[in-house]
Amino acid sequence: MLKLGLTGGIGSGKSTASKFFKALGAYVFDADREAKSLLDKNSTLQQDLISEFGTDILDADNNINNKKLGRIALQDENHQIQLNAIVHPYLFEVLYARFEKIAKNDKHPVFIVDGALIFESGLDQHLDYTIVVTSLLKFRMERALKKQTLTRDEIMKRIELQWTDDEKVYMADFEMKNNGTENELKQQVEELLKKLA
């Protein structure tokens, strides 16, 4: 079973592409969702994060508050690197176990890791191919604002902390340009799956 990495900056349409891959029979490992689940459930990881970032990341019930953690951990590149260095080993463990399980089932043509930091984390070295979804800044901003979870300033800060599209395209095996309709993106997903599966 092929292991593919699917990445793209905030608002690029990566999650939409992921949804299309899933609809076409791919198994999708959503790295962001899995990381959030680990933050909620893994007490060792929680302790590691509190040791690194202090009790400011906790809510009134002494649980990690994702918004507070995001505000502290994503304030600059150094804090982001520290956050990733703590979370990624736990996440990779879950990822490799899941891949083994899904490969044994033999029900899916490909296993896709949907993650914002495929290259930054070095995960691309463990995958067969990598795909980057790119989009013009105006479309990215529009999509990210539509979710109503971040302000324009917060979105720009995240964009500045992430690798540029050009850097990702240089590293990736395939690029999907997402400046048109969802249907056009879906066609690109279909064509790529035909080529690979």
C-alpha positions in Angstrom: 0.0 0.0 0.0 1.4 3.4 -1.0 2.0 6.0 1.7 1.3 9.5 0.5 1.8 12.8 2.3 -0.7 15.5 1.6 0.2 19.0 2.8 -0.5 22.7 2.1 -0.5 26.0 4.0 -3.4 27.3 6.0 -6.4 27.9 3.7 -4.9 26.1 0.7 -7.7 23.6 0.4 -5.7 20.6 1.8 -8.6 19.4 3.9 -11.0 19.5 0.8 -8.5 17.5 -1.2 -8.2 15.1 1.7 -12.0 14.7 1.7 -11.9 13.8 -2.0 -9.2 11.2 -1.5 -11.2 9.6 1.2 -14.3 9.5 -1.0 -12.3 7.7 -3.6 -11.3 4.9 -1.2 -8.0 6.2 0.3 -7.4 5.9 4.1 -6.8 9.3 5.5 -4.7 9.8 8.7 -5.6 13.4 9.7 -2.4 14.4 11.6 -3.9 17.6 13.0 -6.9 15.8 14.5 -4.8 12.9 15.8 -2.4 15.4 17.5 -5.4 17.2 19.1 -6.7 13.8 20.3 -3.2 13.1 21.8 -3.3 16.5 23.6 -6.6 15.6 25.2 -5.8 12.0 26.2 -2.1 11.4 26.6 -1.1 12.5 30.1 2.7 12.0 29.5 2.5 14.4 26.5 0.4 16.8 28.6 3.1 16.8 31.3 5.9 17.4 28.7 4.0 20.4 27.3 3.3 21.9 30.8 7.1 21.4 31.6 8.0 23.3 28.5 5.4 26.0 28.3 4.2 26.4 31.9 0.7 26.4 33.4 -0.4 29.3 31.2 -1.6 26.8 28.7 -4.1 25.3 31.2 -7.8 26.1 31.6 -9.7 26.4 34.8 -10.0 22.6 35.2 -6.2 22.1 34.7 -6.7 20.7 31.2 -4.6 21.9 28.2 -6.5 24.7 26.4 -5.7 24.4 22.7 -6.3 28.1 22.1 -3.9 29.1 24.9 -1.3 26.5 23.8 -1.6 27.8 20.2 -1.2 31.4 21.3 2.0 30.6 23.2 3.5 27.9 21.0 2.8 29.7 17.7 4.1 33.2 18.7 7.4 32.6 16.9 9.5 30.0 15.1 11.4 28.9 18.2 8.3 28.2 20.2 6.8 26.3 17.2 9.9 24.2 16.9 9.7 23.3 20.6 6.0 22.4 20.3 6.7 20.1 17.3 9.7 18.5 18.9 7.5 17.4 21.8 4.4 16.4 19.9 5.8 14.7 16.8 7.4 11.6 18.4 4.0 10.7 20.0 2.2 11.4 16.8 4.6 9.3 14.7 4.1 6.4 17.0 0.3 6.5 16.5 0.9 7.0 12.7 3.1 3.9 12.3 0.8 1.7 14.3 -2.2 2.9 12.3 -0.4 2.2 9.0 0.5 -1.3 10.0 -3.1 -2.0 11.0 -4.6 -0.5 7.8 -2.0 -2.3 5.5 -3.0 -5.6 7.1 -6.7 -5.0 6.3 -5.9 -4.4 2.7 -9.1 -2.4 2.0 -7.5 0.8 0.8 -5.4 1.5 -2.3 -3.4 4.2 -0.6 -2.7 5.5 2.9 -2.7 9.3 3.1 -1.1 11.4 5.8 -2.9 14.7 5.8 -0.6 17.1 7.7 0.5 20.8 7.6 4.1 19.9 8.6 5.0 16.9 6.4 8.3 18.5 5.3 9.1 20.5 8.4 8.8 17.3 10.6 10.9 15.2 8.2 8.0 12.8 7.7 8.4 13.1 4.0 11.5 10.8 4.3 9.2 8.0 5.4 6.6 8.4 2.6 6.4 7.1 -1.0 5.2 10.4 -2.5 4.3 13.9 -1.3 1.6 16.1 -2.6 1.3 19.9 -1.9 -1.9 21.8 -2.4 -1.1 25.5 -3.3 -3.3 28.5 -3.7 -3.1 32.2 -4.1 -2.9 34.2 -0.9 -6.3 36.0 -1.5 -8.1 32.6 -1.8 -6.2 31.2 1.3 -7.2 34.2 3.4 -10.8 34.0 2.2 -11.1 30.3 3.1 -9.3 30.6 6.4 -11.5 33.6 7.5 -14.7 31.7 6.5 -13.9 29.1 9.2 -14.2 32.0 11.8 -11.7 30.5 14.2 -8.8 32.9 13.6 -8.5 36.6 12.9 -6.8 38.0 9.8 -3.7 38.8 11.9 -3.5 35.3 13.4 -3.9 33.8 9.9 -1.0 36.0 8.6 1.1 35.0 11.6 0.5 31.3 10.8 1.3 31.8 7.1 4.6 33.5 8.1 5.6 30.6 10.4 4.8 28.0 7.7 7.1 27.2 4.8 6.2 29.0 1.6 4.4 27.3 -1.3 7.5 27.6 -3.4 9.6 25.7 -0.7 7.0 23.0 -0.5 6.6 22.6 -4.3 10.4 22.2 -4.6 10.3 19.3 -2.1 7.0 17.7 -3.2 6.5 15.1 -5.9 3.2 16.5 -7.0 1.5 19.9 -6.9 -2.3 20.6 -7.0 -3.1 24.2 -7.8 -6.3 25.2 -6.0 -7.3 28.5 -7.5 -10.6 27.4 -9.1 -13.6 25.4 -8.1 -13.8 22.5 -5.8 -14.7 20.4 -8.8 -11.4 21.3 -10.5 -9.6 20.2 -7.4 -11.5 17.0 -7.3 -10.5 16.2 -10.9 -6.8 16.7 -10.0 -7.3 14.2 -7.1 -8.9 11.7 -9.4 -6.2 12.0 -12.0 -3.4 11.6 -9.5 -5.0 8.6 -7.9 -5.4 6.9 -11.3 -1.7 7.6 -11.9 -0.5 6.2 -8.6 -3.0 3.5 -7.5 
